[in-house]
Amino acid sequence: MDQSYNLVDVLEAIDPARLNYEEWLSVGMGLKEAGYRISDWERWSQKDIGRYHAGECARKWETFRGSSAPVTGGTIVQLAKDQGWQPAAKEGHALDWDDEIGDAQGLRIVDTAWVEETEVQEPGEWNPAEQLIRYLETLFEAGETVGYVTESWQKEDRYLPTKGCWDRTAGQLIERLSKEKDIGAVLGDCRPEAGAWIRFNPLDGQGCKNENVTEYRYALVESDSMEIARQNAILRELELPIAALVHSGGKSLHAIVKIEAGSYEEYRKRVDYLYEVCQKNGLDIDRQNKNPSRLSRMPGVLRNGNKQYLVDTNIGKESWAQWKEWIESVNDDLPDPESLSDVWDNLPPLSPPLIDGILRRGHKLLLAGPSKAGKSYALIELAIAIAEGRTWLSWPCTRGRVMYVNLELDPASCLHRFRDVYDALGWKPHNLSHIDIWNLRGKSAPMDKLAPKLIRRALKKNYIAVIIDPIYKVITGDENSADQMARFCNQFDLVCTELGCAVIYCHHHSKGGQGQKRSMDRASGSGVFARDPDALLDLIELEISEDTRKQKSDAMVCQACVDWLQKHGPDDWEDRISQDALCSKKQTLAACESLLPVQDYRQLLIAVREAETAAQKLTAWRMEGTLREFPKFAPVDLWFDYPIHLIDTVGTLKDVVPEGEQPFWKRGLDSRKSKEERKEERKEALETAFDACGIDNKVTVSAMAEYMGVSEKTIKNRIKEHGGFWIDGNEIGKK
């Protein structure tokens, strides 16, 4: 793969403070091997204020003398990628496996391959005072204080400015310069080798630091690593709102760009944006010039025999607002509005349903619920239903390929879950090839980084659905921030648009009771989560009473008997047991006992015991929906019978109220029972346990304790309370 990146650009994405010493050295080696200058390494290293030491780069640079296995620029590229940098796609280059898909142009205006260099012309008649007067009149109001520096000091082979002066206004300086016609007489003479400097933002007269700046009016754009003519061409093609363009007398142009910020915070944001645009358009700028109190080169003086002079004033767009609007309009790839009359008689077809009555292809679905709701299992059930073209819960699904993005489970556990769900559903795996699992536990990235990688891997697979489980692993930003979560959810739109498939994901509930909230307000974090998807399905737990659980347990026992009889019973068993009897646990067991040989009946009781045990582990849930494309459906009541969700077909849960939905005064009353009622329930539960444990005509205390989920001591106390059983050591029998 072509790695011909501008390594200086790549360095901008690397924070040196996040590298260890060896990695820092590798950057220097890679730059030297690729033919870059020590100044590139030096400038970048200075970003790590805590560890930077002047002269250290130069000492190390001299030790990089080549190797049989040198460190190359590829090391720098990899370090940048490790910190989140993404290379822009190049036009006309075939995508490699690790290339990123996305908007390669970004904020790009200038095609650097076709830039025609624009030469800079020195002024024909040299009038230093007039140069500076024009500069001051362009940038300052008459009453604003100007900071300037004419004195300098030498450090090695460089001349550095002192703090300078800030004692006069622009009006005072212009007046003196107009009279004296001599910059040295007004501001003081400068060293001819060093030149002079001036601050482009007005000061308060108390100092020359950022806090002394009174107006955040301008920012400095400078590049000293490119030809002057090329700098000039790009600055003009970008139409930057340049108030003054100054030749530095050296290797660069100084563009004083209108920022017009109302505060320091706004200034920083605008300068970051300005520098990003410049960088993306081939202008290799010096990023150390961000401060509003920064010095720039003063026009009208000589520097080592070269003139520092005004190239031009007030070029490009008139203001920051106008320029930014132009930049973003040039990059605007949004579609134009269309008249409804043009399409009224030929409306585009709707996307076909993926989940009938719930979700269309190319749309988004969010499944929300609390912990232990079995959300992941529900999504696995959905993935299987789509792959097999079966019904998910109560909704038919279109058959097709699905990608399941596993962010939480280790690969083995995830694969076993799919098999367990297939087995529990009782479905034959006819279309396993329709399910692809992308295991990313420990390897996931924020969604804005993950989305392009997902798209690249899925482009040729023709998926009709991508399921992401769970999204908390890939959330970028503050979960409670509406604008940050809107940007996060936009990544799902990107996947939908690029792949033409549905995106299905799950999220957790916020803390606290959820019963009195609307279904769309239960998901944790910003309300964007509920309002962004085209379909929101929400699960809330139902608090079931002992009576309800017993009713369900009895129904499961009856079903277990029917299942056993269908497999092992006599051929005419359906003619010998009435349908009414099959609706009663007691009558069903009595009929089976009379119908079956003793040994077969004992085997049936094993299945009965398993059904009763499973009933104790069931949890009950209600699914509600908020849909954008389909009518609202009636709440669906479910039993989570690990590992699958089952529709409550008999209406056992219909009248159950979710926790928190009842008023406080009523919640306690509904659960209160008399001593007699509780005693009768314990008595009945004990008899049920005795019957279930009596498979081998021998019932033990330990077996009943295990069945009922209580201690052996509790079993003995309940037997004593019941009065109808005897106990001998560990064995129990009826009197």
Legacy VTK file of the C-alpha trace (Angstrom):
# vtk DataFile Version 3.0
C-alpha trace
ASCII
DATASET POLYDATA
POINTS 735 float
0.000 0.000 0.000
1.290 3.480 -0.881
2.559 5.163 2.268
3.561 8.481 0.635
2.101 10.663 3.361
3.399 14.078 4.323
4.938 13.050 7.635
4.796 16.602 8.992
1.019 16.456 8.539
0.917 13.037 10.166
2.883 14.347 13.168
0.055 16.786 13.893
-2.081 13.801 14.903
0.490 12.499 17.406
0.682 13.867 20.941
4.347 13.473 21.969
3.336 13.482 25.639
1.585 10.132 25.067
4.727 8.441 23.724
7.478 6.765 25.693
11.143 7.671 25.151
11.768 4.899 22.603
8.737 5.905 20.537
9.884 9.530 20.589
13.306 8.456 19.280
11.598 6.364 16.595
9.831 9.470 15.307
13.176 11.244 14.917
14.735 8.239 13.176
11.764 7.891 10.834
11.883 11.576 9.889
15.600 11.486 9.148
15.288 8.250 7.167
12.495 9.818 5.077
14.575 12.922 4.335
12.878 15.413 6.657
14.647 18.126 8.637
15.632 18.244 12.280
13.456 21.367 12.631
10.382 19.241 11.893
11.248 16.926 14.795
12.223 19.856 17.023
9.006 21.790 16.391
6.827 18.737 17.073
8.796 17.739 20.195
8.208 21.170 21.730
4.543 20.255 22.190
5.589 18.061 25.124
6.410 20.956 27.446
7.106 18.721 30.422
9.815 16.653 28.742
11.220 18.900 26.019
14.819 20.036 26.488
16.465 22.462 24.077
19.316 20.866 22.138
18.333 17.274 22.859
16.871 16.718 19.393
20.076 17.972 17.773
22.253 15.671 19.891
20.144 12.616 19.100
19.777 13.517 15.415
23.542 13.254 14.955
23.493 9.687 16.298
21.011 8.499 13.663
23.559 7.238 11.138
21.656 4.520 9.323
21.026 0.848 9.946
20.517 -2.364 8.038
16.947 -2.303 9.346
16.137 1.412 9.672
13.079 2.923 11.308
10.936 4.321 8.482
8.086 6.764 8.071
5.697 3.828 8.396
6.442 3.804 12.136
5.250 7.414 12.384
2.099 6.598 10.421
1.345 3.675 12.763
1.869 5.823 15.877
-0.604 8.335 14.423
-3.145 5.589 13.723
-2.732 4.337 17.293
-3.821 7.799 18.464
-6.885 7.833 16.198
-5.568 9.411 12.991
-7.208 8.289 9.751
-5.464 8.790 6.403
-7.568 10.400 3.703
-8.386 8.179 0.741
-6.443 9.072 -2.398
-8.203 9.558 -5.728
-7.569 6.761 -8.183
-6.156 4.313 -5.665
-7.626 0.878 -5.027
-8.856 0.383 -1.475
-6.713 -1.839 0.681
-8.145 -3.914 3.559
-7.104 -1.351 6.167
-8.005 1.785 4.185
-10.701 4.051 5.619
-13.931 4.821 3.777
-15.358 8.285 4.257
-15.212 11.891 3.092
-11.618 12.157 1.911
-11.996 15.798 0.931
-13.254 17.102 4.264
-12.618 20.847 4.139
-10.470 20.667 1.013
-10.758 23.520 -1.484
-7.358 23.543 -3.161
-6.156 20.756 -5.424
-2.493 20.949 -4.441
-1.454 18.948 -7.503
-2.663 21.793 -9.727
-1.608 24.860 -7.759
0.028 27.472 -9.987
2.657 29.322 -7.974
2.086 33.078 -7.626
5.253 35.133 -7.359
5.514 37.922 -4.779
6.805 41.266 -6.004
8.933 43.529 -3.795
7.779 47.156 -3.675
9.474 49.153 -6.407
9.991 52.255 -4.273
11.087 51.504 -0.702
9.344 53.724 1.830
9.659 52.036 5.248
7.530 54.496 7.233
4.714 54.312 4.691
4.826 50.493 4.902
4.294 50.537 8.666
1.692 53.311 8.562
-0.393 51.330 6.071
-0.095 48.237 8.287
-1.199 50.118 11.401
-4.108 51.799 9.618
-5.300 48.441 8.312
-5.210 46.520 11.606
-5.845 49.024 14.414
-8.172 51.765 15.549
-6.401 55.045 16.358
-6.923 54.697 20.122
-5.745 51.085 20.421
-2.414 50.255 22.053
0.136 48.524 19.836
2.852 46.119 20.982
6.117 46.081 19.039
9.700 44.832 19.398
12.849 46.269 17.858
15.382 44.851 20.308
16.605 41.259 20.061
19.116 38.847 21.553
21.112 36.075 19.999
20.732 32.367 20.798
23.126 30.168 18.839
22.443 31.114 15.207
19.065 32.736 15.830
17.913 36.199 16.897
15.002 36.213 19.319
12.778 39.188 20.228
12.596 40.740 23.684
9.214 41.541 25.221
9.319 44.939 23.560
7.081 47.956 24.173
3.344 48.583 24.509
3.294 52.254 25.477
1.682 53.994 22.492
-1.484 53.858 20.463
-1.728 53.263 16.744
-2.750 56.897 16.256
0.303 58.177 18.138
2.642 55.950 16.153
1.086 56.937 12.822
1.372 60.625 13.705
5.079 60.333 14.622
5.893 58.183 11.610
4.183 60.672 9.305
6.374 63.452 10.678
9.679 61.649 11.194
9.566 59.424 8.082
11.955 57.129 9.987
10.919 53.956 11.820
14.118 53.876 13.869
13.561 57.404 15.147
10.040 56.529 16.316
10.317 52.915 17.517
14.059 52.519 17.949
16.642 50.985 15.682
16.734 47.217 15.222
19.622 44.935 14.433
19.880 44.698 10.644
20.493 40.914 10.956
17.398 40.376 13.102
14.674 42.683 11.839
11.706 43.799 13.979
8.377 42.424 15.174
4.875 43.692 15.916
1.809 42.266 17.667
-1.253 42.156 15.424
-3.941 42.355 18.159
-4.441 45.470 20.360
-3.227 45.412 23.989
-4.408 47.033 27.226
-1.116 48.853 27.852
-0.343 46.725 30.929
1.634 43.907 29.297
2.011 41.735 26.234
0.517 38.382 27.277
-2.726 36.769 26.127
-4.603 38.302 29.052
-3.502 41.777 27.885
-5.173 41.391 24.487
-8.284 43.567 24.303
-9.702 42.369 20.970
-9.369 38.829 19.539
-9.402 40.236 16.043
-6.656 38.456 14.100
-4.651 35.235 13.913
-1.320 34.490 12.268
-0.925 31.935 9.489
2.709 31.217 8.611
4.569 28.472 6.782
8.340 28.311 6.452
8.644 24.867 4.837
7.245 25.781 1.403
8.255 28.047 -1.441
7.028 31.620 -1.017
5.243 31.548 -4.380
3.377 28.380 -3.420
2.365 29.843 -0.049
1.033 32.927 -1.819
-0.984 30.854 -4.294
-2.645 28.667 -1.654
-3.428 31.604 0.654
-5.210 33.337 -2.205
-7.014 30.241 -3.514
-8.358 29.621 -0.014
-9.768 33.171 -0.059
-8.719 33.604 3.564
-9.999 36.906 5.012
-6.475 38.360 5.191
-6.211 41.884 6.559
-2.463 42.121 5.887
-0.032 39.841 4.073
3.588 40.482 5.059
6.812 39.100 3.618
8.943 38.074 6.594
12.250 38.868 4.923
12.980 35.173 5.253
11.306 31.976 4.062
7.678 32.759 4.804
4.688 34.995 4.342
2.809 36.173 7.428
-0.933 36.256 6.803
-2.817 38.281 9.408
-6.244 36.642 9.143
-9.495 38.110 10.426
-10.832 35.932 13.259
-13.237 38.429 14.896
-13.810 36.324 18.028
-15.805 37.588 20.984
-13.822 35.684 23.618
-10.599 33.763 24.108
-12.480 30.445 23.967
-14.096 31.394 20.685
-10.701 32.586 19.395
-9.134 29.194 20.128
-11.931 27.313 18.380
-11.770 29.537 15.312
-7.981 29.316 15.069
-8.164 25.506 15.331
-10.699 25.503 12.498
-8.568 27.916 10.439
-5.450 25.806 10.889
-7.340 22.621 10.028
-8.537 24.135 6.750
-5.045 25.373 5.912
-3.472 22.020 6.718
-5.988 20.082 4.626
-5.322 22.348 1.691
-1.590 21.810 1.541
-0.397 24.762 3.631
2.175 23.337 6.032
1.669 25.893 8.791
3.538 26.603 12.004
1.087 25.672 14.738
3.045 27.509 17.424
1.514 30.785 16.239
-1.900 30.246 17.838
-1.645 32.800 20.669
-3.572 36.069 20.187
-0.560 37.970 21.644
1.821 36.409 19.104
4.440 38.533 17.358
4.568 38.836 13.584
7.112 40.475 11.299
6.946 44.263 11.130
6.801 45.685 7.589
9.180 48.502 6.714
12.465 47.162 8.170
15.389 45.133 6.865
16.278 41.651 8.058
19.680 40.385 7.097
19.605 42.466 3.954
16.071 41.431 2.982
13.007 43.624 3.196
10.110 42.923 5.520
7.265 44.408 3.520
3.522 44.477 2.927
2.597 42.227 0.038
-1.084 43.125 0.109
-3.974 44.166 2.355
-7.629 43.154 2.620
-7.612 40.210 0.262
-9.914 37.197 0.185
-13.313 37.253 1.856
-14.383 40.331 3.779
-15.011 38.654 7.141
-14.579 35.442 9.103
-18.314 34.671 8.898
-18.373 35.140 5.127
-15.273 32.991 4.655
-16.493 30.146 6.876
-19.867 30.103 5.151
-18.067 29.917 1.791
-15.765 27.093 2.961
-18.660 25.005 4.196
-20.842 25.740 1.177
-18.083 24.558 -1.153
-17.904 21.331 0.838
-21.690 20.992 1.046
-22.696 17.727 -0.589
-26.323 17.915 0.554
-29.068 17.299 -2.026
-31.075 20.224 -3.390
-34.694 20.680 -2.265
-37.261 19.150 -4.613
-40.788 20.247 -5.350
-43.537 17.948 -4.119
-45.410 18.556 -7.385
-42.548 16.936 -9.308
-42.919 13.596 -7.529
-46.586 13.574 -6.500
-47.656 11.234 -9.308
-44.555 9.094 -9.143
-43.689 8.645 -5.481
-40.593 6.537 -4.739
-41.380 3.102 -3.278
-41.095 2.608 0.468
-38.320 0.404 1.758
-39.652 -3.135 2.223
-40.315 -4.323 5.789
-37.552 -6.185 7.574
-39.623 -6.908 10.696
-43.265 -6.839 9.655
-45.119 -3.983 11.345
-41.996 -2.781 13.164
-39.000 -1.902 10.969
-38.131 -1.291 7.319
-34.865 -2.128 5.598
-32.348 0.704 5.856
-33.907 1.984 9.097
-32.798 1.879 12.746
-34.153 -0.062 15.716
-33.248 0.367 19.380
-34.021 -2.346 21.932
-33.905 -0.851 25.435
-34.278 -2.539 28.777
-32.776 -3.028 32.233
-30.096 -5.473 33.218
-31.135 -9.162 33.156
-33.867 -8.544 30.592
-32.060 -10.859 28.197
-31.535 -8.091 25.618
-28.558 -9.847 24.043
-30.540 -13.078 23.771
-33.428 -11.165 22.210
-31.057 -9.754 19.581
-29.621 -13.214 18.921
-33.190 -14.509 18.518
-33.801 -11.671 16.045
-30.603 -12.414 14.107
-31.635 -16.057 13.788
-35.206 -15.137 12.793
-33.875 -12.878 9.997
-31.389 -15.507 8.803
-34.069 -18.214 8.731
-36.942 -16.003 7.597
-38.954 -16.941 10.692
-41.082 -15.052 13.220
-39.399 -13.071 15.981
-41.696 -12.998 19.011
-44.926 -12.187 17.140
-43.514 -10.460 14.021
-42.518 -12.189 10.755
-39.038 -11.306 9.474
-37.656 -11.047 5.950
-34.996 -13.648 5.260
-31.495 -12.399 4.486
-27.914 -12.013 5.658
-27.190 -10.402 9.010
-24.008 -9.256 10.727
-23.928 -9.552 14.508
-21.298 -7.223 16.020
-20.344 -8.761 19.358
-18.672 -6.169 21.591
-19.148 -7.789 25.004
-18.761 -11.586 24.973
-15.696 -13.677 24.354
-16.006 -15.441 20.977
-16.664 -18.918 22.424
-19.473 -17.698 24.695
-21.077 -15.812 21.808
-21.036 -18.854 19.519
-22.475 -21.102 22.230
-25.291 -18.612 22.804
-26.313 -18.830 19.162
-26.428 -22.633 19.369
-28.334 -22.554 22.681
-30.947 -20.214 21.218
-31.356 -22.359 18.101
-31.879 -25.422 20.325
-34.327 -23.642 22.658
-36.361 -22.348 19.715
-36.419 -25.845 18.256
-35.428 -24.531 14.814
-33.261 -26.373 12.329
-30.212 -24.275 11.332
-30.872 -24.224 7.595
-29.231 -20.848 6.950
-26.172 -20.589 9.178
-24.311 -19.032 6.248
-26.645 -16.035 6.554
-25.169 -15.103 9.953
-21.744 -13.446 10.264
-20.379 -12.662 13.714
-17.779 -9.926 14.158
-16.141 -10.542 17.541
-14.666 -7.285 18.846
-14.421 -7.818 22.588
-11.279 -5.989 23.684
-10.809 -4.585 20.176
-13.732 -2.226 19.775
-13.227 1.429 18.820
-15.431 4.510 19.233
-18.374 4.399 16.836
-17.004 7.171 14.608
-13.896 5.027 14.047
-15.772 1.716 13.946
-18.413 2.737 11.380
-16.014 3.110 8.391
-14.300 -0.188 9.227
-17.688 -1.924 9.524
-18.812 -0.477 6.186
-15.647 -1.646 4.455
-16.068 -5.216 5.677
-19.776 -5.317 4.868
-19.903 -3.613 1.464
-19.911 -6.806 -0.614
-21.893 -9.030 1.759
-25.417 -7.720 0.995
-26.495 -7.674 4.622
-30.074 -6.641 5.270
-29.364 -6.022 8.958
-26.409 -5.151 11.185
-26.899 -5.812 14.898
-24.595 -4.010 17.365
-24.575 -5.359 20.908
-24.194 -3.382 23.154
-23.648 0.266 22.200
-22.218 1.421 25.543
-18.951 -0.132 24.360
-18.695 2.282 21.420
-20.351 5.466 22.692
-18.321 8.596 22.020
-18.893 11.663 24.182
-21.169 12.350 27.123
-24.173 10.020 27.186
-26.318 12.851 28.590
-25.293 15.451 25.998
-27.889 15.827 23.256
-25.524 17.257 20.634
-22.790 14.681 21.314
-25.266 11.796 21.223
-26.791 13.186 18.029
-23.346 13.016 16.417
-22.916 9.501 17.817
-26.268 8.335 16.393
-25.362 9.857 13.020
-22.857 7.029 12.654
-25.777 4.576 12.502
-27.249 6.673 9.671
-23.919 6.415 7.874
-23.996 2.606 8.109
-27.643 2.476 6.977
-26.973 4.754 4.002
-23.732 3.158 2.840
-24.929 -0.448 3.186
-28.668 -0.041 2.538
-29.379 -2.217 5.568
-31.082 -1.834 8.927
-29.024 -1.088 12.030
-30.292 -2.691 15.222
-28.737 -1.986 18.600
-29.531 -2.199 22.316
-29.084 0.187 25.221
-29.706 0.021 28.944
-32.297 1.764 31.108
-31.435 4.624 33.418
-31.326 3.914 37.134
-34.442 3.950 39.300
-38.042 2.836 38.842
-39.274 2.880 35.238
-42.930 1.945 35.566
-44.348 5.466 35.570
-42.153 6.634 32.673
-43.144 6.476 29.040
-41.364 3.700 27.177
-39.383 6.218 25.113
-38.045 7.961 28.243
-36.561 4.910 29.973
-33.310 4.548 28.030
-30.289 5.927 29.861
-28.781 9.232 28.802
-29.997 11.879 26.389
-33.498 11.703 24.912
-31.758 11.476 21.532
-31.547 7.709 22.082
-35.322 7.408 22.100
-36.025 9.902 19.332
-33.313 8.944 16.866
-34.312 5.368 15.892
-37.200 4.606 13.561
-38.406 1.925 15.970
-37.915 1.771 19.733
-38.801 -1.455 21.530
-38.662 -1.207 25.299
-38.690 -3.995 27.883
-39.895 -3.473 31.438
-40.038 -6.161 34.108
-43.344 -7.309 35.578
-43.500 -8.111 39.290
-45.424 -11.374 39.386
-47.212 -12.670 42.467
-46.999 -16.193 43.836
-50.460 -16.875 42.435
-49.368 -15.810 38.955
-46.189 -17.867 39.167
-48.157 -20.901 40.356
-50.594 -20.454 37.468
-47.679 -20.404 35.041
-46.036 -23.366 36.769
-49.216 -25.430 36.499
-49.507 -24.545 32.799
-45.895 -25.620 32.209
-46.530 -28.918 34.030
-49.541 -29.595 31.826
-47.506 -28.804 28.721
-44.672 -31.039 29.932
-47.158 -33.889 30.338
-48.519 -33.332 26.820
-45.005 -33.222 25.343
-44.040 -36.422 27.158
-47.226 -38.238 26.117
-46.737 -37.244 22.476
-43.289 -38.831 22.500
-43.762 -41.826 24.809
-47.470 -42.279 25.587
-49.898 -44.772 24.054
-51.226 -43.977 20.588
-54.741 -43.309 21.830
-53.824 -41.102 24.822
-55.604 -38.053 23.322
-58.875 -39.992 23.203
-58.535 -41.029 26.849
-57.796 -37.583 28.379
-60.223 -34.695 27.907
-59.099 -31.234 26.888
-60.554 -29.837 30.126
-58.423 -32.226 32.158
-55.311 -31.023 30.322
-55.949 -27.508 31.644
-55.610 -28.614 35.260
-52.318 -29.797 36.734
-54.029 -32.033 39.271
-56.365 -33.643 36.727
-53.581 -34.036 34.153
-51.284 -35.818 36.608
-54.158 -37.999 37.844
-55.075 -38.944 34.269
-51.459 -39.736 33.425
-51.071 -41.881 36.543
-54.123 -43.926 35.598
-53.046 -44.146 31.972
-49.369 -45.061 32.293
-47.427 -47.974 33.764
-45.709 -47.153 37.065
-42.229 -46.903 35.550
-43.416 -44.614 32.737
-45.255 -42.422 35.218
-42.068 -42.047 37.245
-40.256 -40.902 34.122
-43.038 -38.402 33.460
-42.606 -36.997 36.987
-38.979 -36.216 36.153
-40.188 -33.975 33.325
-42.788 -32.474 35.664
-40.143 -31.648 38.235
-37.976 -30.000 35.590
-40.937 -27.906 34.416
-41.687 -26.745 37.970
-38.046 -25.884 38.566
-37.942 -23.918 35.311
-41.105 -22.054 36.316
-39.392 -20.760 39.452
-36.640 -19.224 37.316
-38.889 -17.440 34.822
-38.970 -13.660 34.658
-41.853 -11.709 33.156
-41.562 -8.732 30.808
-43.714 -6.332 28.862
-42.540 -4.971 25.516
-43.857 -1.619 24.349
-43.020 0.186 21.120
-42.654 3.653 19.685
-42.710 3.418 15.889
-42.127 5.985 13.166
-43.270 4.019 10.109
-46.003 1.736 11.466
-49.055 1.987 13.752
-48.505 1.499 17.456
-48.942 -2.097 18.610
-50.537 -3.333 21.825
-48.001 -4.166 24.576
-46.607 -7.681 24.240
-46.201 -9.761 27.409
-43.259 -12.143 27.494
-41.723 -14.803 29.666
-37.947 -14.953 29.614
-37.365 -18.688 29.767
-33.573 -18.737 29.514
-32.248 -18.447 26.866
-35.304 -17.301 24.855
-38.319 -15.024 25.185
-41.766 -16.586 24.804
-45.070 -14.835 24.145
-47.587 -15.131 26.992
-50.242 -16.726 24.801
-52.740 -17.500 27.588
-52.869 -13.992 29.069
-51.381 -14.832 32.458
-49.528 -11.517 32.534
-52.231 -9.347 31.010
-53.314 -7.690 34.259
-49.891 -7.564 35.932
-48.748 -4.011 36.635
-45.035 -3.132 36.220
-43.095 -2.149 39.302
-43.390 1.566 39.982
-46.579 2.010 37.954
-48.868 1.655 40.969
-49.142 4.518 43.472
-47.076 4.020 46.622
-50.106 3.685 48.887
-51.386 0.717 46.873
-48.175 -1.220 46.283
-47.964 -2.575 49.819
-51.688 -3.328 50.147
-51.768 -5.591 47.107
-49.004 -7.779 48.494
-50.418 -8.129 52.028
-51.929 -11.507 52.922
-53.362 -12.906 56.109
-51.499 -15.444 58.212
-53.966 -18.090 57.139
-53.410 -17.343 53.454
-49.634 -17.483 53.803
-49.845 -20.718 55.813
-52.079 -22.298 53.185
-49.632 -21.286 50.441
-46.711 -22.848 52.338
-48.748 -26.000 52.874
-49.623 -26.286 49.191
-46.015 -25.573 48.118
-44.757 -28.317 50.425
-47.200 -30.851 48.974
-46.181 -29.903 45.436
-42.520 -30.337 46.303
-43.197 -33.726 47.932
-45.014 -34.978 44.836
-42.258 -33.717 42.521
-39.476 -35.264 44.599
-41.215 -38.603 45.036
-40.021 -40.052 41.740
-38.310 -43.064 43.340
-40.894 -43.548 46.115
-38.374 -42.022 48.494
-38.422 -38.341 49.414
-35.550 -36.751 51.314
-35.165 -33.480 53.212
-32.177 -32.502 51.077
-34.078 -33.125 47.814
-37.025 -31.008 48.901
-34.732 -28.232 50.161
-32.994 -28.152 46.790
-36.317 -28.162 44.921
-37.826 -25.309 46.963
-34.612 -23.288 47.185
-34.609 -23.128 51.002
-32.511 -24.630 53.797
-33.081 -28.127 55.219
-33.960 -26.539 58.560
-36.777 -24.608 56.882
-38.096 -27.845 55.328
-38.191 -29.540 58.742
-40.020 -26.560 60.280
-42.593 -26.528 57.486
-43.162 -30.289 57.793
-43.797 -29.827 61.505
-46.199 -26.941 60.747
-48.011 -28.962 58.071
-48.764 -31.959 60.310
-49.491 -34.369 57.480
-45.949 -35.737 57.027
-43.547 -37.789 59.106
-39.797 -37.359 59.090
-37.179 -39.982 59.972
-33.632 -38.667 59.750
-33.347 -37.467 56.166
-36.394 -39.322 54.826
-39.918 -37.850 54.584
-43.244 -39.616 54.130
-46.973 -38.982 54.356
-48.807 -40.054 57.479
LINES 1 736
735 0 1 2 3 4 5 6 7 8 9 10 11 12 13 14 15 16 17 18 19 20 21 22 23 24 25 26 27 28 29 30 31 32 33 34 35 36 37 38 39 40 41 42 43 44 45 46 47 48 49 50 51 52 53 54 55 56 57 58 59 60 61 62 63 64 65 66 67 68 69 70 71 72 73 74 75 76 77 78 79 80 81 82 83 84 85 86 87 88 89 90 91 92 93 94 95 96 97 98 99 100 101 102 103 104 105 106 107 108 109 110 111 112 113 114 115 116 117 118 119 120 121 122 123 124 125 126 127 128 129 130 131 132 133 134 135 136 137 138 139 140 141 142 143 144 145 146 147 148 149 150 151 152 153 154 155 156 157 158 159 160 161 162 163 164 165 166 167 168 169 170 171 172 173 174 175 176 177 178 179 180 181 182 183 184 185 186 187 188 189 190 191 192 193 194 195 196 197 198 199 200 201 202 203 204 205 206 207 208 209 210 211 212 213 214 215 216 217 218 219 220 221 222 223 224 225 226 227 228 229 230 231 232 233 234 235 236 237 238 239 240 241 242 243 244 245 246 247 248 249 250 251 252 253 254 255 256 257 258 259 260 261 262 263 264 265 266 267 268 269 270 271 272 273 274 275 276 277 278 279 280 281 282 283 284 285 286 287 288 289 290 291 292 293 294 295 296 297 298 299 300 301 302 303 304 305 306 307 308 309 310 311 312 313 314 315 316 317 318 319 320 321 322 323 324 325 326 327 328 329 330 331 332 333 334 335 336 337 338 339 340 341 342 343 344 345 346 347 348 349 350 351 352 353 354 355 356 357 358 359 360 361 362 363 364 365 366 367 368 369 370 371 372 373 374 375 376 377 378 379 380 381 382 383 384 385 386 387 388 389 390 391 392 393 394 395 396 397 398 399 400 401 402 403 404 405 406 407 408 409 410 411 412 413 414 415 416 417 418 419 420 421 422 423 424 425 426 427 428 429 430 431 432 433 434 435 436 437 438 439 440 441 442 443 444 445 446 447 448 449 450 451 452 453 454 455 456 457 458 459 460 461 462 463 464 465 466 467 468 469 470 471 472 473 474 475 476 477 478 479 480 481 482 483 484 485 486 487 488 489 490 491 492 493 494 495 496 497 498 499 500 501 502 503 504 505 506 507 508 509 510 511 512 513 514 515 516 517 518 519 520 521 522 523 524 525 526 527 528 529 530 531 532 533 534 535 536 537 538 539 540 541 542 543 544 545 546 547 548 549 550 551 552 553 554 555 556 557 558 559 560 561 562 563 564 565 566 567 568 569 570 571 572 573 574 575 576 577 578 579 580 581 582 583 584 585 586 587 588 589 590 591 592 593 594 595 596 597 598 599 600 601 602 603 604 605 606 607 608 609 610 611 612 613 614 615 616 617 618 619 620 621 622 623 624 625 626 627 628 629 630 631 632 633 634 635 636 637 638 639 640 641 642 643 644 645 646 647 648 649 650 651 652 653 654 655 656 657 658 659 660 661 662 663 664 665 666 667 668 669 670 671 672 673 674 675 676 677 678 679 680 681 682 683 684 685 686 687 688 689 690 691 692 693 694 695 696 697 698 699 700 701 702 703 704 705 706 707 708 709 710 711 712 713 714 715 716 717 718 719 720 721 722 723 724 725 726 727 728 729 730 731 732 733 734
